[in-house]
Every structure is written in C-alpha cells, then in structure tokens.
C-alpha cells in the first residue's frame, strides 16, 4: 500500500514548507537492497516517528538521511537543498544532528570530551548550562570515561552533545531502547521541551506508547517503504491497524 | 669509583646513555607508527625509509643549500611529511577499506623503492653529517663523560614525544583524532572532516620519522639502509607497547633502549635479540601489548 501525497503532507504546520522532503529514497547494504523508495515530509518544529517491525528499514532511513550508508539514491532535501550526493560531514553542517541506535559514545573520550566533540555548525545551539539543566547527571560525571556511564546517562550524553551544535533537525534512533521507565520519562520530557523550543525531530521507535506521548505524526515503514501516515490525534482510533502493522 | 658486578661505572653509564639514545629513536619512530596505525589502521613499513629520508634531507639541505642542522630540524619534517601526504592521498587512501596486510605490503614495497632510489644515487657506504657547533663537546659528570649532542637527542626526543602525547590526549584536535580512530563514520556524521584528519595524521607520523632522521644524522652516518636496519626493532617496540598506544610507544621505546644498553653491559651476546625475546614473552602473556587495549 502506498500513501497519497495529501497524507504525506505535514499536518503539524499548516502551510509551512517542509523542512525535510524525502522522495524515492533507496538504500543498500552491500548487495542487499533495504529501502525501496521511502517518501515522507517533515515540517519545521514537528516531531514525527517512524514506526515499523524490526528490519522494516526505519534505522536505515535515518542513516540514509544522514549519509552514513554505503549506497543510496533518490532525493533527500533539507530546506530545499538536495543532500543525496553530499558526504555525511557536509549533511551535518546543514543542520542535522544524529543520535545512532547504539548511542555512539566514544570509550577513548571522557564525558566532557564526548559532549564537546561535535563542532558547532550554526548559531542557536543550547548552552552547556541548558544541557545540564535537561540532563543534570552529565554535569556530575564530566571526568568519567564516556562508556562508564549507565545506559540512560549514555543516551542523555548522546542527545546532549548534538544539542550544542545548533542542529535544528534531530534524528533520534530508538532513544528509549533498553532504558528504565523513569529514564524513558525523562527522555520524553526532554523531547517535548525540545519541540517547544522549535527543534524538529524524527524519532525511530519500537515503543509506540512512548511515541504517542511526544509525536505529531507517525509514519509506518514496511519492507523499505512508507505505507501509512497516522496523525497522533488519530492513533487510538487506528490502534488495531497499527497493531497489524507492528505485528503486536 | 664503585663497580657494579665488576663493571666500571664509565662502561655502565656509557651503555646506559647509548641505550637512552637508541631508546629516543625507538620512542619517536614507534610513536609515529602508533599514531598512523591508530587512525589509519595501516602498518607503515615505509617508516624506516621515511626516517632515512629525513636524514638525507638534512644532508642535502646542508650540502646543496648551505642550510645548517637547525634549519634541517624544521625543514626535513615538513618536506618528508609533505611526501607522506602525497603517498596517503595517492596510494594509501585507495586501499583504506582493505585488510591491514595490503597496507603493510604496499608500504613495504614503497620502502624498498625509496631505499633503492637513494642507494642508486648516493651509494650505501654512508655520508658524514657533523654535529652542530653549538652542541660540540661534552660535560664531565665525574662518573661519566656526557657528550652534549647525545644529551640534546634525549631531551629533544622526550620533548617531542610528550608534546605529541599532549596534543593527542589533551586537546580538542586530539579528541577529534581519538574519536575518528574509534568510530570514523559517526565522527564524520558530526561534521568533522575525517579524510582530512587521516591525511594530516599520516603526514604528521611521517614528519616524526623525518625528525628522528635529522636527530640521527650526526650520530650515525647518513645511509640509505639506516631505516631498514632500525624498523624491525621499532616494530617489536610497537608490539610490546601495544599497537596504536601513544603512551605505550613512548614508555616502551625509552625502556627497551635502556634494557638493550644494559644487556650490552651484562650479557653482550644477547643485546641484539633481547628486544625480540621480550616481544615473544609479551605476546604470550599480554597479546595486546603492555599498554594496548584487548581487541
């Protein structure tokens, strides 16, 4: 099933030009063809999630937007600028911040070095004080080795370090995976606060109950394609359909 | 004057000094190898040839351009480092996705070509390079005579090694290097130009070898084979210290030079093999090296 152009259009910001436009995005891991033509839009200030079963292509979609996958084609435009042929370092400098599924905390760097590693790419990033307000644990662990932190603290560090950079589109890959409920709540509050501050966020999530608390819209990914878009307000009405998609 | 196990102090401290001199070269060269291996995953077998090139650039600067030792100390690392940058861009970059073995074979071939070219042009008997007048002579310490130039080599090596360690472990640039070593894909996704870092790191590692070559020129004769003779020992030092370990390369370099020097005093027959015996023992007990992290 393919979604219509109308369904693809961002609902969060009526009339606003999309911040990110993805069309016909295909990607490969070696010989394996993983994405078969992903289409979706994200409006400025929106939080959208990519939902789907394991192996549907959600993480690969984020990696393809970020340009950290070997081979990709199609179109990924940020504020109208095509990025499909750019290396990931150039894509990042357009204002995209990436938090990978495995969090990507460097063991050879301290917490402070991890936090300060991504260079500032534009104005508008959060100050360190603001980041410590969102994630107070980090301030107490600045001298620790990055990978000595707990899973939740590592997730805070992974999110915190891209907030410094001035990136205005955040790609968060399963930020709640394996975390305790209390930490998931904290991550949820942080995402809501970032949304209030105007950040645009694409969230890959298995946990649609969590996604429901933070997102404006949900794209459903199946076998490397976006097959449906469900506005958050209509999620409960479509819960059976979503269960079928997710195999719950 | 006291004797230790029947060894006169002049002989003992003379060999300790010689050990520290050799250790200085081991430390700088193994440091360069560690920096290159850490980021590029390339076992740079051309390192000995690049050390030799540093000595030759000093000799050529003096004999063709009239530039003295102090100019050469700056010029040679820049010139040979630039050659390294070209090698990385034209050759190593193309095989960066392949197994370590390909890099080792390629740089081994490069080393043979570079040595062959210099041997063809300058012969293999060695060319003299004088000690700079400012460092001629020495100090009588009572228990031994300390030549000024040899003291300078130890101090300069130690300073360069510690400055390199500081750069890598304590600065923002060093954090970029360590991050790119650990996860180049993610580091690039933060907007950091990893390919440029890789090229400059190779150039820097090669420049360290050239710096050691200039330091060595007045101690040994400038000879196309000087690097080839040394590189095997330096690789053993790197293995003992731990591949890619910066502090491991520095500490092990100086320590093994010292061990080698002391072995010359107490059991000279083993002096040329003691480092390799230690290497075997370390590989058996701690395969990642004394300062290396297990894979």
Interface residues (C-beta under 8 A of the other chain):
Chain A: X66 X67 X68 X87 X88 X89 X90 X91 X92 X93 X98 X100 X104 X106 X107 X108 X109 X113 X116 X117 X118 X119 X121 X162 X165
Chain B: X172 X175 X176 X178 X179 X181 X182 X183 X185 X186 X187 X188 X189 X190 X191 X192 X193 X194
